[in-house]
């Protein structure tokens, strides 16, 4: 988001302090940063869903202690 705004010629200010300076207007850079800004959240959501699915697979299909180790403050005994 910072790069997208800066590439459109806008500086990023917080409470009067410039934290990211404006860049010369560069449409291609703004477009690339915008595409990444739109795509990255969906990629992260898919990654979290995959992680949750893998944890549930270990619990339901494999019936091992992986989920118990992840959710418990106590260390579950390791299966051999």
Backbone as JSON Lines, residues from 0, in Angstrom:
{"i":0,"aa":"X","n":[0.81,-1.19,0.0],"ca":[0.0,0.0,0.0],"c":[0.85,1.25,0.0]}
{"i":1,"aa":"X","n":[1.95,1.21,0.76],"ca":[2.85,2.37,0.81],"c":[3.46,2.63,-0.56]}
{"i":2,"aa":"X","n":[3.96,1.58,-1.18],"ca":[4.59,1.73,-2.49],"c":[3.57,2.16,-3.54]}
{"i":3,"aa":"X","n":[2.37,1.64,-3.46],"ca":[1.32,1.99,-4.41],"c":[1.01,3.49,-4.33]}
{"i":4,"aa":"X","n":[0.86,4.0,-3.11],"ca":[0.57,5.43,-2.94],"c":[1.76,6.3,-3.33]}
{"i":5,"aa":"X","n":[2.97,5.88,-2.93],"ca":[4.16,6.66,-3.25],"c":[4.38,6.73,-4.76]}
{"i":6,"aa":"X","n":[4.1,5.64,-5.47],"ca":[4.28,5.62,-6.92],"c":[3.24,6.47,-7.63]}
{"i":7,"aa":"X","n":[2.18,6.83,-6.92],"ca":[1.18,7.75,-7.48],"c":[1.52,9.2,-7.16]}
{"i":8,"aa":"X","n":[2.69,9.41,-6.54],"ca":[3.14,10.77,-6.25],"c":[2.66,11.31,-4.92]}
{"i":9,"aa":"X","n":[2.22,10.43,-4.03],"ca":[1.73,10.87,-2.71],"c":[2.71,10.45,-1.62]}
{"i":10,"aa":"X","n":[3.07,11.37,-0.76],"ca":[3.9,11.04,0.4],"c":[2.99,10.46,1.48]}
{"i":11,"aa":"X","n":[3.55,9.61,2.33],"ca":[2.79,9.01,3.42],"c":[3.19,9.75,4.7]}
{"i":12,"aa":"X","n":[2.24,10.44,5.28],"ca":[2.47,11.21,6.5],"c":[1.66,10.64,7.64]}
{"i":13,"aa":"X","n":[2.27,10.58,8.82],"ca":[1.57,10.21,10.04],"c":[1.89,11.28,11.06]}
{"i":14,"aa":"X","n":[0.87,11.94,11.57],"ca":[1.0,13.02,12.55],"c":[1.99,14.09,12.1]}
{"i":15,"aa":"X","n":[1.97,14.38,10.82],"ca":[2.83,15.43,10.29],"c":[4.24,14.99,9.96]}
{"i":16,"aa":"X","n":[4.59,13.75,10.22],"ca":[5.92,13.24,9.89],"c":[5.84,12.4,8.63]}
{"i":17,"aa":"X","n":[6.7,12.67,7.68],"ca":[6.73,11.89,6.44],"c":[7.47,10.59,6.72]}
{"i":18,"aa":"X","n":[6.74,9.48,6.63],"ca":[7.38,8.18,6.87],"c":[7.77,7.49,5.57]}
{"i":19,"aa":"X","n":[7.18,7.92,4.47],"ca":[7.53,7.36,3.16],"c":[7.39,8.49,2.15]}
{"i":20,"aa":"X","n":[8.46,8.9,1.5],"ca":[8.38,10.05,0.59],"c":[7.66,9.7,-0.71]}
{"i":21,"aa":"X","n":[7.15,10.73,-1.34],"ca":[6.52,10.54,-2.65],"c":[7.59,10.23,-3.68]}
{"i":22,"aa":"X","n":[7.26,9.36,-4.59],"ca":[8.14,9.03,-5.71],"c":[7.61,9.74,-6.94]}
{"i":23,"aa":"X","n":[8.42,9.87,-7.97],"ca":[7.87,10.39,-9.22],"c":[6.74,9.46,-9.69]}
{"i":24,"aa":"X","n":[5.7,10.04,-10.25],"ca":[4.56,9.21,-10.68],"c":[5.02,8.17,-11.69]}
{"i":25,"aa":"X","n":[4.81,6.9,-11.31],"ca":[5.21,5.77,-12.13],"c":[4.03,4.82,-12.2]}
{"i":26,"aa":"X","n":[3.32,4.84,-13.33],"ca":[2.08,4.07,-13.42],"c":[2.33,2.56,-13.35]}
{"i":27,"aa":"X","n":[3.4,2.06,-13.98],"ca":[3.64,0.62,-13.97],"c":[3.93,0.13,-12.56]}
{"i":28,"aa":"X","n":[4.69,0.91,-11.79],"ca":[5.02,0.52,-10.42],"c":[3.77,0.56,-9.54]}
{"i":29,"aa":"X","n":[2.95,1.56,-9.74],"ca":[1.7,1.66,-9.0],"c":[0.78,0.49,-9.33]}
{"i":30,"aa":"X","n":[0.71,0.11,-10.6],"ca":[-0.13,-1.01,-11.02],"c":[0.37,-2.34,-10.45]}
{"i":31,"aa":"X","n":[1.68,-2.56,-10.46],"ca":[2.24,-3.8,-9.92],"c":[1.99,-3.86,-8.41]}
{"i":32,"aa":"X","n":[2.27,-2.74,-7.72],"ca":[2.04,-2.7,-6.27],"c":[0.57,-2.89,-5.95]}
{"i":33,"aa":"X","n":[-0.32,-2.34,-6.78],"ca":[-1.76,-2.52,-6.57],"c":[-2.19,-3.96,-6.76]}
{"i":34,"aa":"X","n":[-1.63,-4.63,-7.77],"ca":[-1.96,-6.04,-8.01],"c":[-1.49,-6.91,-6.84]}
{"i":35,"aa":"X","n":[-0.29,-6.64,-6.34],"ca":[0.22,-7.38,-5.18],"c":[-0.65,-7.09,-3.96]}
{"i":36,"aa":"X","n":[-1.06,-5.84,-3.8],"ca":[-1.88,-5.44,-2.66],"c":[-3.25,-6.14,-2.69]}
{"i":37,"aa":"X","n":[-3.77,-6.4,-3.87],"ca":[-5.06,-7.09,-4.0],"c":[-4.91,-8.6,-3.84]}
{"i":38,"aa":"X","n":[-3.8,-9.17,-4.29],"ca":[-3.62,-10.62,-4.31],"c":[-3.08,-11.18,-3.0]}
{"i":39,"aa":"X","n":[-2.2,-10.47,-2.34],"ca":[-1.52,-10.99,-1.13],"c":[-2.49,-11.4,-0.02]}
{"i":40,"aa":"X","n":[-3.53,-10.63,0.3],"ca":[-4.44,-11.08,1.36],"c":[-5.1,-12.42,1.06]}
{"i":41,"aa":"X","n":[-5.49,-12.64,-0.19],"ca":[-6.13,-13.9,-0.56],"c":[-5.14,-15.06,-0.45]}
{"i":42,"aa":"X","n":[-3.89,-14.8,-0.81],"ca":[-2.86,-15.82,-0.68],"c":[-2.66,-16.18,0.79]}
{"i":43,"aa":"X","n":[-2.62,-15.18,1.66],"ca":[-2.45,-15.43,3.09],"c":[-3.64,-16.18,3.67]}
{"i":44,"aa":"X","n":[-4.86,-15.84,3.25],"ca":[-6.05,-16.56,3.72],"c":[-5.97,-18.02,3.29]}
{"i":45,"aa":"X","n":[-5.56,-18.27,2.04],"ca":[-5.43,-19.65,1.56],"c":[-4.36,-20.4,2.34]}
{"i":46,"aa":"X","n":[-3.27,-19.73,2.68],"ca":[-2.2,-20.36,3.45],"c":[-2.68,-20.74,4.85]}
{"i":47,"aa":"X","n":[-3.43,-19.85,5.49],"ca":[-3.97,-20.14,6.82],"c":[-4.97,-21.3,6.74]}
{"i":48,"aa":"X","n":[-5.84,-21.3,5.72],"ca":[-6.81,-22.39,5.55],"c":[-6.09,-23.72,5.32]}
{"i":49,"aa":"X","n":[-5.03,-23.7,4.54],"ca":[-4.25,-24.92,4.31],"c":[-3.63,-25.41,5.62]}
{"i":50,"aa":"X","n":[-3.13,-24.51,6.42],"ca":[-2.51,-24.87,7.7],"c":[-3.55,-25.48,8.65]}
{"i":51,"aa":"X","n":[-4.73,-24.87,8.71],"ca":[-5.8,-25.4,9.56],"c":[-6.23,-26.78,9.05]}
{"i":52,"aa":"X","n":[-6.37,-26.91,7.73],"ca":[-6.74,-28.2,7.15],"c":[-5.72,-29.28,7.46]}
{"i":53,"aa":"X","n":[-4.45,-28.94,7.4],"ca":[-3.4,-29.92,7.71],"c":[-3.45,-30.33,9.18]}
{"i":54,"aa":"X","n":[-3.7,-29.38,10.07],"ca":[-3.8,-29.7,11.5],"c":[-5.0,-30.62,11.75]}
{"i":55,"aa":"X","n":[-6.13,-30.33,11.11],"ca":[-7.32,-31.18,11.27],"c":[-7.1,-32.57,10.66]}
{"i":56,"aa":"X","n":[-6.37,-32.64,9.55],"ca":[-6.05,-33.93,8.94],"c":[-5.22,-34.78,9.91]}
{"i":57,"aa":"X","n":[-4.25,-34.16,10.58],"ca":[-3.46,-34.9,11.56],"c":[-4.34,-35.41,12.7]}
{"i":58,"aa":"X","n":[-5.32,-34.61,13.1],"ca":[-6.18,-34.98,14.22],"c":[-7.19,-36.05,13.83]}
{"i":59,"aa":"X","n":[-7.86,-35.89,12.68],"ca":[-8.96,-36.76,12.31],"c":[-8.49,-38.0,11.54]}
{"i":60,"aa":"X","n":[-7.64,-37.83,10.57],"ca":[-7.23,-38.95,9.71],"c":[-6.07,-39.72,10.33]}
{"i":61,"aa":"X","n":[-5.01,-39.02,10.68],"ca":[-3.81,-39.68,11.2],"c":[-3.95,-40.06,12.68]}
{"i":62,"aa":"X","n":[-4.84,-39.38,13.38],"ca":[-5.06,-39.6,14.81],"c":[-3.75,-39.55,15.61]}
{"i":63,"aa":"X","n":[-2.94,-38.53,15.31],"ca":[-1.72,-38.35,16.08],"c":[-1.87,-37.14,17.01]}
{"i":64,"aa":"X","n":[-0.85,-36.81,17.75],"ca":[-0.95,-35.78,18.79],"c":[-0.52,-34.39,18.32]}
{"i":65,"aa":"X","n":[-0.46,-34.19,17.02],"ca":[0.0,-32.9,16.5],"c":[-0.91,-31.76,16.96]}
{"i":66,"aa":"X","n":[-2.21,-31.9,16.81],"ca":[-3.14,-30.84,17.2],"c":[-3.11,-30.63,18.72]}
{"i":67,"aa":"X","n":[-3.0,-31.69,19.47],"ca":[-2.92,-31.56,20.93],"c":[-1.67,-30.79,21.33]}
{"i":68,"aa":"X","n":[-0.55,-31.05,20.66],"ca":[0.68,-30.32,20.96],"c":[0.56,-28.85,20.6]}
{"i":69,"aa":"X","n":[-0.18,-28.54,19.53],"ca":[-0.33,-27.16,19.09],"c":[-1.25,-26.36,20.0]}
{"i":70,"aa":"X","n":[-2.26,-27.0,20.59],"ca":[-3.27,-26.27,21.34],"c":[-3.11,-26.38,22.85]}
{"i":71,"aa":"X","n":[-2.23,-27.19,23.33],"ca":[-2.08,-27.41,24.76],"c":[-0.86,-26.69,25.29]}
{"i":72,"aa":"X","n":[-0.95,-26.22,26.54],"ca":[0.22,-25.62,27.17],"c":[1.15,-26.7,27.69]}
{"i":73,"aa":"X","n":[0.61,-27.9,27.87],"ca":[1.45,-29.03,28.27],"c":[1.96,-29.75,27.05]}
{"i":74,"aa":"X","n":[3.1,-30.34,27.16],"ca":[3.68,-31.08,26.04],"c":[3.12,-32.49,26.03]}
{"i":75,"aa":"X","n":[2.47,-32.85,24.93],"ca":[1.9,-34.19,24.8],"c":[3.03,-35.19,24.53]}
{"i":76,"aa":"X","n":[2.86,-36.42,24.99],"ca":[3.9,-37.43,24.73],"c":[4.01,-37.7,23.24]}
{"i":77,"aa":"X","n":[5.22,-37.92,22.79],"ca":[5.44,-38.21,21.37],"c":[5.09,-39.64,21.07]}
{"i":78,"aa":"X","n":[4.44,-39.83,19.91],"ca":[4.13,-41.18,19.47],"c":[5.29,-41.71,18.66]}
{"i":79,"aa":"X","n":[5.56,-42.98,18.79],"ca":[6.68,-43.57,18.02],"c":[6.16,-44.64,17.13]}
